[in-house]
Amino acid sequence: MKPCRGYQMSRRSMLGASGATLFGLQLSELVARAGESEQTKAEHVIFFWNGGGMSHLDTWDPKPGRPTQGEFKPIDTSAPGVQISEIFPQLAKQMHHCAIVRSIAGTQGDHGLGTYNLQTSYLQTPNIVHPGFGSVVVHEKAKLGDLPSFVSISGRAPRASYLGQACEAYFVGSPGEKDPYLAFPEGITQVRGNERLDALARFNNRYGVRNPGESNAATKTAIEDAVKLMRSPALAAFELDKVPTTMLNRYGDNPFGRGVLLAKQLVETGVRFVQVNRGGFDTHMANFPAMKAHGEVMDPALASLIEDLAESGLLKKTLIVMLSEFGRTPDVNVDAGRDHWSEVFSCFVAGGGISGGKVIGSSDEDGYSPKDNPVKVADLHASFCQSLGIDPAKEVMTPLQRPMKLVDNGTPVAELFV
């Protein structure tokens, strides 16, 4: 059986098609928000997207002694009674800061449809494109400083759609590499480059007056944001060459470890939402060596991130989420792999007012279906919004004057906050 191709991520150019675009609550919700005013509100999000469908059984929901256990053993963690897979030995020491939702009741077993659902809270339809969660956050939370509010590392993030250009992600292809679009070409002095930017601004202003419209407004916003970033000292937050070798080795001198380090630096500098993308979880074949390799890369980076943010106090203000579009089959197939399984899977969360050291919900004894406290995808998004002090039921108007809720009828998972 060949691996699927639908989930695979590709780097998108930061330059758009224009050549210049760099860049009233329900009762149930009120109950879920009991005591919310006493919670620390998250100011930032680090969102780990594991493309391909990460196995819940080999990570957050081990089934010791069951036929579906697989090759990995569960290990105890710093949270009493909470076990996770042995592929995360360092992260296990930080689980008192973390929570796991083991009862996500998904509906989409296709990579594209599942990705859309998990990243927007909505089911995909042919007549409207919904914005991703990162765009929702930066739409609702004021920008801090000169850096983009939304940064996506090592892969793409959903588009902002009707939330507009200001809510689009700024893409970083390789963590630590300088962006060639944020410097003048070789041979162009600072003075000459600034004169060109001034001339471009005058041209765009005249053109915009004669040709008003959404496209031109978006182009103007993108250019202004890019120029402001190019001239800001805060741009140094994207660099990793000054990171001590000892720290780089703790996180891992590899694309994921460097991406996590970059995410840490960005939230420390005021970026609202950082999405770190990692693929390779579509393990139809050789699931266990693949997951072991993932653990070797992910474990030190995640553990170091949580430890460092907790030590600095920033974990209270930073919501950390790790998600994938679905889980994998409890049964192991003839190719020693696990196939798509959306009926139940898991989510890892930490920080941002989340009550750590606990598990919410459960799957049945073999990991086929939700057993206790089934959680809808939209409920997860509503919970993330509660952490950030965002009303998930708030409506925004699309350009066609159609009201759309920020979250598709979700209710916060109260157990995450008590």
Buried (B, 14 or more C-beta within 10 A) or exposed (E): EEBBEBBBBEEBEBBBEEEBBBBEEEEEBEEBBEEBEEBBBBBBBBBBBBBBBBBBBBBBBBBEEBEBBBBBEBBEBBBEEBBBBBBBBBBBBBBBBBBBBBBBBBEBBBBEBBBBBBBBBBBBEEEEBBBBBBBBBBBBBEBBEBBBBBBBBBBBBBBBBBBBBBBBBBBBBEBBEEBEEBEBEEEEEEEEBBEEBEEEBEEBEEEBEEEEEEBBBBBBBBBBBBBBBBEBEBBEBBBBEEBEEEBBEBBBEBBBBBBBBBBBBBBBBBBBBBBBBBBBBBBBBEBBEBBBEBBEBBBBBBBBBBBBBBEEEBBBBBBBBBBBBBBBBBEBBEBBBBBBBBBBBBBBBBBBBBEBBBBBBBBBEBBBBBBEBBBBBBBBBBBBBBBBBBBBBBEBEBEEEEEBBBBBBBBBBBBBBE
